[in-house]
Amino acid sequence: MSKDMKIPETEPSNLPWLGRKLLWLDSIKNVDRIVYALFIVCAGLLAADFMYHKHSYLDIEDIPGFYAAYGFFMCAALVVCARALQVLLKRDEDYYAPKDVASEAYPEDQMNRETIND
C-alpha cells in the first residue's frame, strides 16, 4: 500500500444500527473476552457431564466427556475433509475465462488510467 493511500475513517454516526452496536468488537481485548468466555462455558459443560447419570444405548456413551471429544474430532475431521476436497475440486483462476463476460477486453479509450509517482 502506498503512502498516499489512506484508510477511510468510519464515522460511527454514519453506520447502520447493527454496525454501531458491533463496534465494540473492533477491540482485540473484547474479542479475547469472548474467547475466554467460550472456554469457560465449554469447561463448565464438560464438568457437568460428570455430575449426572446417563441412560445410554451404547457403553461408549457412558464415558464422561465422550460427546465433547466426539464433537471436537468430528469438527476437525470436517476441516481435514474440506481441505482434501479443495485440492481435488480447485480450479485455475481463469477456468471460466474463455466464455465469461468479465474476461472480455475493455476498450482502451475508456480505461481512465492514472499514473502514480512514487
N, C-alpha and C positions, 0 to 999 in steps of 0.2 A: 504494500500500500504506500503510495507516495505521500510526501509531507503536505501537499496541498489539499489532499482529500480529508474531509472532516466527517466524523461520525455525527449524524444528526442527533441533537438532543431532543428527547421526548418530553414534552410538557405534560405533566400528569392531568392537567385540566382538559387537554385535547383528546385524551384516551377515552374509550367507552367505559361503561360502568365496571364490567368484569376486569378490564385491563387495569383500572385504578385499584381494584381490590387485590389483584395478584402482584402488585408492585413489591410487596414485602418479600417475594421470592427472589428478588434481584440480589439480596444479600446472601453471601455464602454461609454466613452464620445461621441464618434461618433455615437454609436447606439442610445444614448439618443437624439442626434440632429435629427436623422431620425424620431424618435417617436414624438418629438415636432413639426417637420415639417408636419407630417401627421395630428396632432391635428389642426394645423393652416389651412391646406388645407380643412379639414372637416368643421371647423368653418366657413371658407370663403364660402364654398359651401352652408352651411346651411343659412348663411346671404344672399347669392344671391337668395335663394328661396323666400325671402320676397320681392324681387325687380321687379318681372315681373308678368304679368297676365297669368294665365294658362287657356288653353282650355281643360277642362276635361270632361270625360264621367260621372263620379260619383262625388257626392258632397264631399265625403271624400278626394278626390284628391286636393281639393282647400285649405285644411288645410296646412299652412306653416310648412315645416319640416316633412310632412307625409311620404315621401319616405325615409328620413333619419331614422325615427323611425321604419318604416316598415322593412327596411333593417337590422337594428340592432336587432330587435326582431326575425326576421326570421333566422338570423345567430345564435342567442342564442338558438332558437328552434332546429336548426340543431345539435348544440353541445349537447343539452339535449337528443335529439333522438339518437344520436350516442352513448352516454353513456348508454342509456337504451338498445340499441341493443347489446352493448358489454356484458352486463350482460346476455342477452339471448343466444348469439352466442359463448360465450367464451368456449374454450376447455382446458382440462388439458395440461400441458406442454408435457407430453408423450402420447398424444392422438394417434399419428400415429406411436408410437414406435414399436409395435409388428411387423409391416411389413416394417419398414423403414430401409434402409441400414445403416444409421448413428447410429442406435441403436445396431448394432452387436458389440460383444465384440472384442476389438483389441488384437492381440497376445501380451502376456506379455513380451516376449523376444524382442519385437520391440518398447517398450514404451520409452526407454531412459529417465528414471526417474532421477531427481536430488533432493538431499536433501538440504534444506535451513536451515542454522544455524542462529538463532536469537540471 
